[in-house]
Structures are given as C-alpha cells and as structure tokens.
C-alpha cells in the first residue's frame, strides 16, 4: 500500500464504519508521528472531558494521557456523583459540558450506538470520540490494534488474523473484522462456536484453535465478558475448561509461526484466554498495544482539533 500522509479531519470519531482505507492509514501514520515526537500548537486553551459511564482502565487513562500530551486541559468527571444519577439525560450532560466551554469529549457507555442521538442533535457542537459503545464499536481500540499490526508487518494485504474468544459480546471483534477485511487481511475466528454467528461468518470462517495457531500471523484473543452474559451461563463457566479448549497454552504457542504475534485488547484474564507466562512472552504485543493507544488517541483528538481550526502549528 502507498504511504498516506495527508492528515485527517473529523468532526467526530465514533465508528470504524465511517473510515476509509486512507483514513485508517492516515490515523496510523499520524500516531506514528506522535510516537516519534511530533507536537502541535493550539490557537487557544482547549478543554476536554472523559465521560465514562462504564468501567475502564486502559481506554479512560489513555485518552486522558493523550489529551494532556496534546496540551489540552482535562475537566474531571465522576459519573457516580453526576446529575445522571438524578435522571439527567446523556444529551443534557454533554450540553452542560459544552455550555461551560469543553471542546472535546471521549465517551463510553453500555448502550450500543449511544452516539447517534448525540451527533444528530443540532444543539451539540463539541467533538465526540467514542470510547466504546456496548457490544458495538470501539474505534480507538481498533486503530491501535491496526497500528500495532502495521508496525510489525508493514502491511495488511494477505495477513492471516484470527479473532478468538467471546465474539458475540465484543465491540473489538466487530470493529476489527470490518477494518481488517477492508485493509486486505484474511480474518478467521475461534473460541466457543456458539458465539460465532452469521454476523461474523460474513467476514471469515471459524476454525479450531489448534488449527489457527499453526497458520495465523496474528492471534488476537478476547476475554469472556461475564458482565454481558446470562447468569446461568456464568454459573456453569469453568476458567480451566475454557483455557484447555479455547485458550493459548504454552504447547499451542510453541506451534505458532516464527513471525506471528499475540494480541489482546485487555484486561487479560491470565490463565483463561492466555496462559500466564505468555502474556509477556516474546510474541506478545499486549503492552505494546497499550503504549500505541496513547498515540492513536492523540491522532483522534488532533483530527477533531484540526476540524475545528484549533491547531495553530504542527511541527
């Protein structure tokens, strides 16, 4: 693929479905520039807030670090003590932050496509970055995953990528299967076959993990999202049995191709999706993904700053 250098400009970044191949590569390249030391100069003080209505460690703190590295001033928000507990709508909460002068927000919510009502509201003008919506989309995670793969291989065309685990409840699986296919990779799926539905069959076939580990360039594991699973299913869940049937054991890792890598959006349940000793093994890129996430989120926020004419100079 040719190098794409034109910087992107987006009013909001909420779904991978909104991005073209060139857009994805531009985000990756700008994130790489930030990783190499690129800085921006703002025309005026810019304010950001992170409205996370669902638990998060990596995404929440990564957005905040990205905002601070860009020179944005971050307004604190505690959902447990917010007016949402008094019945205020998310829309009015966002408008409140807009009214006090916030320019950009990153939002995570358990409701799928929560952002559609917000971006359709003619009275909301601040920039919205989707930090994850239910089991729907997770664009910043998908972009940092693509950056990690691109850094490793230098291309996507023809790569074999397996997404293994709790497919049904994973926004990462949905975002990644779409963008990987668009970029020319071959997508495969693994894990419990009951979670492999027609939605995923459109993008790739299901294979047993013992076959996947011998063929894939990338093994991307997902945690079992117990918070989205029925109580009776959780009650019968065995971590040991799951690891034995669907997890990456040391024996399976030993059969992976030499150039292959291991990925996981985290949090990792050690000894369930991936054996404890493999989380930080030579093939693992899990903590590299987290590192890259800061620079990808800098690129996402910069695209919205650029769209609003708030960048004075880039150097």
Beta strands, then each sheet from edge to edge (+ up, - down):
strand 1: 40-42
strand 2: 47-52
strand 3: 73-75
strand 4: 104-109
strand 5: 127-133
strand 6: 160-164
strand 7: 186-190
strand 8: 218-221
strand 9: 261-264
strand 10: 311-314
sheet 1: 1+ 10-
sheet 2: 3+ 2+ 4+ 5+
sheet 3: 7+ 6+ 8+ 9+
end
